[in-house]
Amino acid sequence: MKKNIAILMGGYSSEFDISIQSGNVVYKYLDRNLYNPYRIHITKESWFYSDDNDQKTYIDKNDFSLHLNGSKITFDAAFNIVHGTPGEDGLLQAYFQLIGIPQTACGFYQAALTFNKRDCISALKPYGIPTAKNFFLNKGDAINTKEIIDAVGLPCFVKANKAGSSYGVSKVTAENQLLNAIDVAYKEDDEIIIESFLSGTEVSVGVITYKGKDIVLPITEIVSENDFFDYEAKYLGKSQEITPARLSKKDEKKVKNLALKIYKTLKMKGFSRSEYIFHNGEPHFVEINTNPGFSEASILPQQAVAAGISLQDLLTNTIEEAIN
């Protein structure tokens, strides 16, 4: 019997439209021989099923069920492809755990931890994971630009602590740019992380649980036309994404080992994509995404295909791993 799969898309953040795109790709490639897919939009106002004619039917949040044509539909699993809150910060993960429906992303604690860049870096430091120098700010804190520059140097990056797709990120090259960059970050979050500039090759590494084993996918090298891998570079074609990355065997082994160590240390499951910069010859951890973009052109699907895993196989594996 086919399994009913809820494809969760949308969310409450600036990444809403990107998540809708990702969800539609999951819907397109899901194996119809195994699954009945249902596109479930998660919005602040409501959660609803949208059919091929864009007709809405609202979800009963008591048990995450759906009433269609006089029948009650329940779900065998939820494919969580909501970028940002509530799909990437642990809220949906906790909800589905409470009501007993498997979902494809990592656990609620791992989601909450990794979504918070500051906490994630702090949790990894005792394990010897190299990162940029950093400085933390909360909204309302006094801002001493000299103190910040003394701590992280110039240039530096100012980032919203809990945001994705490079929303709320600015590169600062002079002290007089700092206050404006902080204002930009505060539009996305009330917490900020300011990091020292890491110069070197930037790579993105996918790690997934595949057929019961944690595996590292072929590495992608990021070459941005802009100052850094910002929104335009990620989604508007202003970057080269080279898979496999142009790394020596030694550097490839270094970053693969580091990515796998982080995945296991954080007790991750499902798929993830983490970012690194080779600074002074060593890969430095930047961040990890537990619900990375999933268009046909997105990095993790590219990496899977390079590893000989079709998108349909990747989706099937992800669902079955969650259920089992």
Buried (B, 14 or more C-beta within 10 A) or exposed (E): EEBBBBBBBBBBBBBBEBBBBBBBBBBEBBBEEBBBBBBBBBEEEEBBBBEEEEEEBEBEEEEBBBEEEEEEBEBBBBBBBBBBBBBBBBBBBBBBBEEEBBBBBBBBEBBBBBBBBBBBBBBBEEEEBBBBEBBBBEEEEEEEBEEBBEBBEBBBBBBBBBBBBBBBBBBBEEEEBBEEBBEBBBEBBEBBBBBBBBEBBBBBBBBBBBEEEBBBBBBBBBBBEBEBBBBBBBBEEBBEBBBBBEBEEEBBEBBBEBBBBBBEEBEBBBBBBBBBBBBEEBBBBBBBBBBBBBBEEBBBBBBBBBBEBEBBBBBBBBBBBBBE
